[in-house]
Structure formats: structure tokens, C-alpha cells
């Protein structure tokens, strides 16, 4: 009888130990799983924060681009409403726009500097429409781009000499509005030009 009780006691002890060991193993397994999930959550939070930061930067860039576009649209609107005062023409026969180039020659820079000084002396709140033109040499798309580049070069130069960007607007006519025949060298030289329209 003693042997039977001892055997039952031993079996019970073994069973309890097995359950205890099994409980420890289950607890370790759960801890490992929780730690793995925590790591995933932290990684996701880090990726989400990075994405949010990139999104914020993108919005800031859009805000600046939108403001620039709004300033230019406002200037264009003022120009549309403005009253024509006078114009100044920079053409190849006087300031030498190189063929297929928007680089301002020293002569062009001097004329623009004098023009900016005149605007300051007049002390009037004027608006400028800067029109870029080309001769008929080359493709339409290239001429449209070149006209814009020439007008933009003048706009930036005028800004460096004190004319606010929001008081200037650029437009490219490409080869669409010639003032002379494109059949002659002299005519093409006159067509390669930038016209500054001054409006009140």
C-alpha cells in the first residue's frame, strides 16, 4: 500500500513538474511573440513618421510653389488691367542676342541697368510684361522655349536691379510675332528680341 501511495505521489509530482515546465515554456514563447510584435510596431511607427516628415516637406514645397504662382498670376492680372505707358525693345541688332541663346550681352545688361534706374527715378508703381521673341529658324517648340528663356533672363536681371518679381510677368511668343521678314539676316536679327511693356 505504501508503494502504491509512493508511486501515485511520484506520478503526481512528475505531472505537476511537467505542467510547470510547460507553463514556463509557454510564457517564454508568449514573451518572444510579444517582443517580435513590439519590434514590428516600432518599425511601422518609424516608417510612418518618416513618411509624415516627407509629406510635410512636400507640402512646404507646394506652398512655396503655389505662392510663387499666385504672385505671378496676380502680376499678370494687374498687367491685364494696366494702362500702357511705353515699351523698350532689346533686339539683336542693338544688343546682340546670340543665335539660339538667352545670354544677355554687356550691351543688353547696360540698357537694362539704365532702364531699371529710370523706373526708380520715375518712382511709379509700374508693371512690366516681358515678351520673348525669336526668328523663324528652328522648330516651334524650341523657339517657344527660347523666347521664354530670353524673357526670364531679363526678368531676373531686372529683379537683381531692384524691380520686384511680383511686378513683372513673362510671356513667350516664339517666332509667332515677327517685326521684320525672316528671309534676310537683318530681318531675323530684328526678330530676335525682348520687348518690355511698361504699364501703370
C-alpha positions in Angstrom: 0.0 0.0 0.0 2.9 2.3 0.8 4.5 1.5 -2.5 1.2 2.4 -4.3 1.0 5.7 -2.5 4.6 6.5 -3.2 4.0 5.7 -6.9 0.9 7.9 -7.0 2.8 10.7 -5.3 5.7 10.4 -7.7 3.4 10.4 -10.7 1.6 13.4 -9.4 4.9 15.2 -8.8 6.1 14.4 -12.3 2.8 15.6 -13.7 2.9 18.9 -11.8 6.5 19.4 -12.8 5.6 18.8 -16.4 2.8 21.3 -16.2 5.1 23.8 -14.5 7.8 23.3 -17.2 5.2 23.6 -19.9 3.9 26.8 -18.3 7.4 28.3 -18.3 7.9 27.3 -22.0 4.5 28.8 -22.9 5.4 32.0 -21.0 8.7 32.3 -22.8 7.0 31.7 -26.2 4.5 34.4 -25.5 7.2 36.8 -24.4 9.1 36.2 -27.6 6.0 36.7 -29.7 5.1 40.0 -27.9 8.7 41.2 -28.3 8.5 40.4 -32.1 5.2 42.3 -32.4 6.6 45.2 -30.5 9.6 45.4 -32.9 7.2 45.4 -35.8 5.1 48.1 -34.3 8.1 50.3 -33.6 9.4 49.7 -37.2 6.0 50.7 -38.6 5.9 53.8 -36.4 9.3 54.8 -37.6 8.3 54.3 -41.3 5.1 56.3 -40.7 7.0 59.1 -39.0 9.4 59.2 -42.0 6.5 59.3 -44.4 4.9 62.1 -42.5 8.1 64.1 -42.5 8.4 63.7 -46.2 4.8 64.6 -46.7 5.3 67.8 -44.7 8.4 68.7 -46.7 6.4 68.2 -49.9 3.5 70.4 -48.6 6.0 73.1 -47.8 7.4 73.0 -51.3 3.9 73.1 -52.7 3.1 76.1 -50.5 6.1 78.0 -51.9 5.3 77.0 -55.5 1.7 78.0 -55.0 2.7 81.3 -53.6 5.1 82.0 -56.5 2.4 81.0 -59.0 -0.1 83.2 -57.2 2.3 86.2 -57.2 2.9 85.7 -60.9 -0.8 85.4 -61.6 -1.5 88.5 -59.6 1.1 90.4 -61.6 -0.4 89.1 -64.8 -3.8 90.2 -63.7 -2.5 93.7 -62.9 -0.9 93.7 -66.3 -4.1 92.8 -68.0 -5.9 95.6 -66.2 -3.0 98.1 -66.6 -2.8 101.1 -68.9 0.0 101.0 -71.5 2.7 103.7 -70.8 5.6 102.8 -73.1 7.9 100.0 -74.3 11.5 99.2 -74.6 12.9 96.8 -77.2 16.1 94.8 -76.9 16.8 93.4 -80.3 19.7 91.5 -81.8 20.7 94.5 -84.0 21.4 96.6 -80.8 22.2 94.1 -78.0 23.3 91.0 -79.9 21.2 88.1 -78.7 23.4 85.2 -79.9 21.7 82.6 -82.1 19.8 80.0 -80.0 20.9 81.7 -76.8 19.2 83.7 -74.0 22.5 85.1 -72.6 22.4 88.9 -72.1 25.2 90.7 -73.8 27.1 93.5 -72.0 25.1 96.0 -74.1 21.8 94.4 -73.1 22.8 94.5 -69.4 23.8 98.2 -69.7 20.5 99.1 -71.3 18.5 97.1 -68.7 20.5 98.8 -65.9 19.7 102.2 -67.3 16.1 101.2 -67.7 15.9 100.0 -64.1 17.3 103.3 -62.9 14.7 105.2 -65.0 12.0 103.2 -63.3 13.4 104.0 -59.8 13.8 107.7 -60.7 10.2 107.9 -62.0 9.2 106.3 -58.7 6.0 104.9 -60.1 4.3 101.6 -59.2 4.5 100.2 -62.7 4.1 96.6 -64.0 6.3 95.1 -66.7 5.3 92.5 -69.2 8.4 91.0 -70.7 7.9 89.4 -74.1 10.4 87.0 -75.6 10.6 86.6 -79.4 12.7 84.6 -81.8 13.3 84.4 -85.5 11.9 81.6 -87.6 15.0 79.4 -87.5 14.4 76.1 -85.8 11.4 74.2 -84.6 8.3 75.8 -83.0 8.8 74.1 -79.5 12.5 75.2 -79.4 11.6 78.8 -80.4 8.8 78.9 -77.7 11.3 77.7 -75.1 14.0 80.1 -76.3 11.6 83.1 -76.2 10.7 82.2 -72.6 14.3 81.9 -71.6 15.1 85.3 -73.0 12.2 86.9 -71.2 13.1 85.1 -68.0 16.8 86.2 -68.3 15.6 89.8 -68.5 13.1 89.4 -65.6 15.8 88.0 -63.3 18.3 90.8 -64.3 15.7 93.5 -63.6 14.9 91.9 -60.2 18.6 92.0 -59.3 18.4 95.7 -60.0 15.5 96.4 -57.7 12.4 95.6 -59.6 10.1 93.3 -57.5 9.3 89.9 -59.1 5.6 90.4 -58.5 5.6 93.4 -60.7 6.9 91.5 -63.7 5.3 88.9 -65.9 6.9 86.9 -68.8 5.4 85.5 -72.0 7.0 83.8 -75.0 5.7 84.5 -78.5 8.5 82.3 -80.1 8.5 83.1 -83.8 4.8 84.0 -83.9 5.1 87.8 -83.9 7.9 88.9 -86.3 8.5 92.6 -86.8 10.6 92.0 -90.0 11.0 89.4 -92.8 12.7 86.3 -91.7 14.1 85.8 -95.2 17.0 88.2 -94.6 19.8 88.2 -92.0 18.9 91.7 -90.9 15.2 90.8 -90.5 16.0 87.8 -88.4 18.2 89.9 -86.2 15.3 92.3 -85.5 13.0 89.4 -84.7 15.4 88.0 -82.1 14.3 90.4 -79.4 12.8 91.0 -75.9 10.1 93.7 -75.5 9.4 95.3 -72.1 5.9 96.7 -71.9 5.5 99.2 -69.1 2.0 99.6 -67.7 0.6 101.7 -64.8 
